[in-house]
């Protein structure tokens, strides 16, 4: 029965042949949990088949709810003791160390999380960062080794100031590459800037946009209907001039 199930899985998910434990997000989460690790609800690995989660220390790993992890590596052990056995003649095996990731954490592309690391809630870890130690909640970290860049509130204020510039950058990129005005759908999530708050607009333009791998996410729906557009129409937005380099 197990063999038949395996064949069916490979037919449905060809990547399962090369990546039996992480061919999709659900498979990787099940693998971590089966090994004694903990993964909260709503957490997603963006590219699960390219992630490296310490197979020998899964029970040391805890990942909270509503996290978004890109191509990440998590190590809960240190194998350098083998060099000491050769060079110093002493056996000092590693006990392993916990990796605890809080709720609502984003970890960027190719980041490495080392053992004995505790990351608080509402944290952003930049791409290619190497993280070890205690990372306080509500902060943004990046670098090798990772250092605190700013607080979440400071990062939020920077993004707010760039809101319109980012939207214009998306609009102007499509115009440059395709030689035409972008459709509303091509503007993606930026549609909230100019769409009237109607069920029809939500279904037509927003509902199928994935938020951390989920379509029609409740948090996106709630934001759409409780916020107000900044432009009265799409045409007004298209005519808006903004220096995207600001």
WOTAUR-V591757 format. One record per backbone hydrogen bond with DSSP energy under -0.5 kcal/mol. NH is the residue of the N-H (numbers start at 1). CO is the residue of the C=O. E is the energy in kcal/mol with one decimal. If there is no record, write none. Layout:
nh = {NH	NH}
co = {CO	CO}
e = {E	E}
//
This chain:
nh = {5	6	7	8	9	10	11	12	13	16	17	18	19	22	23	28	29	30	31	32	33	34	35	36	37	38	40	40	43	44	46	46	48	50	51	52	53	54	54	57	60	61	62	63	64	64	66	68	69	70	72	73	74	75	76	82	83	84	85	86	87	88	89	89	90	92	97	99	100	101	101	102	104	106	107	108	110	111	112	113	114	114	116	117	118	119	120	120	122	124	125	126	128	129	130	131	131	133	135	135	136	138	140	141	142	146	147	149	150	152	155	156	157	158	159	160	161	162	163	166	167	168	169	170	171	172	173	174	175	176	177	178	179	180	187	187	188	190	191	192	193	194	195	198	202	203	204	205	206	206	207	209	211	212	214	216	217	220	221	222	223	224	225	226	227	230	231	237	238	239	240	244	246}
co = {1	2	3	4	5	6	7	8	9	13	14	15	15	19	19	24	25	26	27	28	29	30	31	33	32	61	63	64	40	67	44	69	45	47	48	72	51	52	74	54	57	58	99	38	101	102	41	105	44	107	70	111	52	113	74	79	80	80	81	82	83	84	84	85	84	90	76	60	117	62	99	119	65	123	68	125	71	108	129	73	112	131	98	98	133	100	118	135	103	139	106	141	109	126	143	112	129	116	118	133	134	121	150	124	147	130	142	140	140	138	151	152	153	154	155	156	157	158	160	162	163	164	165	166	167	168	169	170	171	172	173	174	175	174	183	184	185	187	188	189	190	191	191	196	198	199	200	201	201	202	202	206	214	210	211	207	214	217	217	218	219	220	221	222	223	193	193	233	234	235	237	242	243}
e = {-2.2	-2.0	-2.2	-2.4	-2.2	-2.3	-2.1	-2.3	-3.1	-2.4	-1.8	-0.7	-2.9	-0.6	-0.9	-2.2	-2.3	-2.3	-2.2	-2.4	-2.4	-2.8	-1.2	-1.7	-2.6	-2.2	-1.9	-0.9	-1.2	-2.5	-0.6	-3.3	-0.7	-1.9	-1.5	-2.4	-0.5	-0.6	-2.4	-1.0	-1.8	-1.7	-2.7	-3.1	-1.7	-0.9	-2.7	-2.7	-2.8	-2.6	-1.3	-2.0	-2.8	-2.9	-0.5	-1.6	-1.4	-0.8	-1.5	-1.2	-2.9	-2.6	-0.7	-0.7	-1.0	-0.7	-2.3	-2.1	-2.7	-3.1	-0.5	-1.8	-2.9	-2.4	-2.2	-2.6	-2.1	-1.5	-3.1	-2.9	-0.6	-2.8	-1.0	-1.8	-2.2	-3.4	-0.5	-2.5	-2.5	-1.9	-2.7	-3.0	-2.8	-1.4	-2.0	-3.1	-0.5	-0.6	-3.3	-0.6	-0.6	-2.5	-2.7	-2.9	-2.0	-2.9	-2.4	-3.5	-1.2	-2.1	-2.4	-2.7	-2.2	-1.8	-2.2	-2.4	-1.9	-1.2	-1.2	-3.0	-1.7	-2.6	-2.1	-2.0	-2.4	-3.2	-1.9	-1.8	-1.9	-2.4	-2.7	-2.9	-1.3	-0.5	-0.8	-0.9	-1.6	-1.9	-2.0	-1.8	-2.1	-1.5	-2.4	-2.0	-2.2	-2.6	-2.4	-2.7	-0.7	-1.8	-3.1	-2.0	-2.6	-0.5	-1.2	-2.2	-0.6	-0.7	-2.4	-2.8	-1.9	-2.4	-2.1	-1.5	-1.3	-1.3	-2.1	-1.5	-2.6	-1.6	-1.5	-0.9	-1.9}
//
